[in-house]
Amino acid sequence: MARAAARYVCQACGAVTPRWAGQCGDCNEWNTIQQEAAAVVTPFAAKHSLSSGGRGIGLAGLDDDVAIPPRTGTGIAELDRALGGGLVAGSAVLIGGDPGIGKSTLLLQAAGRLALAGTRVAYISGEEAADQVRLRARRLGLAKAPVALAAATSVRDILTTLNAGPPPGLVVIDSIQTMHSDTLEGAPGTVSQVRAAAQELIRYAKSSGTALVLVGHVTKDGQLAGPRVLEHMVDTVLYFEGERSHQYRILRAVKNRFGGTDEIGVFAMGADGLDEVANPSSLFLTDRDQAVTGAVVFPALEGTRPVLVEIQALVVRLPSGATPRRAVVGWDASRLAMVLAVLESRCGLSFSNCEVYLNVAGGLRISDPAADLAVAAALVSALTEAPVGADTVVFGEIALSGEVRGVGHAGLRLKEAAKLGFAAALVPASTEANGGLRTAKVATVGALVDRLGR
């Protein structure tokens, strides 16, 4: 009988190597390679062809009628927005986030509201005892919700229990890193165990029509722990973001087979759990009546939702010979370097002897390229001590030539600004006029500097 060959798998990225090493050659992590038993390969299996002996599969055309998958609202509008309208029957959702950010709280709130609405819900906790979950439900006011609760880590036991009765409408697994499959060797949380456990649970969800929600741990870099294939196996991937020093939490969709990506749901952590925030702009705008140098309001677009945020810049002049510092919070540091280079090259402004600090107020992180013009306006305002109007919003993308390019959904951004009481906007020259706001069009960064220098 052939002997099982040993293989070594990186627990951080899933790379397979024939021998052990202290550092993974793919992700450069240290002490993450562990030995795992490989499948037994016999001479017959190695030579056997897979081109025959199987079962024929049916092939269908693209023009076949397909029913739109039904969705079930969770009772939490912000969660439904991130999901694309609610939970889809038979779908698998993976939600990740830092420890203590509120993943279990949000899912318990959703499970309780669905159960109170008449949906059969099963909540399987692999990290907490059942009494701990009950105490949290009591704090959330959901002690009377008919949620089927269990504390288990064996995938075989969980599937045997679920198959014993009618399939529930929702199954929550908290978390997938604690699940264990007895068909494989290895401790829970290893690459092979996470992959095998997720595969069995997702197969059950697809065959039974149950909506499955998996909670995933994250690494110190904020990425979902375990094999990358886990994100490919599920239908939707949600990240729960936020700073513990701030009360707000953002639920961001980065993958969704049944809806759009980059949608966000905004919550505020309160004494009774997570509360929905219908107007996220109120969290990220500073209440003030007078204009301040270096502060500019930018209408960001998160998915289909416009969110107004305040971009703050501080420029500090240094004596000659000192090394200036560049510090960025909430924006891309390399993009800040590009905007500074354009301002110096195309407008003649000098930041070489200045320290530059840039911050997105409220702790929100934005990646919208339309923030270029708002960042440039904040930098110019801080350097020249000429404030931008407190009732003005700024957006536009900056090219290396100094040209201000148009951005998508400009009308939506202006409409949100007008709804919140803003009266003026600095926009790219290609932007169409929008009722309710005075729009000042700037074609180049130089025109922006001239306007702020008046």
Summary of the structure (lengths in Angstrom):
residues: 454
radius of gyration: 26.5
end to end distance: 86.4
largest distance: 86.4
contacts: 1459
relative contact order: 0.09
helix: 28%
strand: 28%
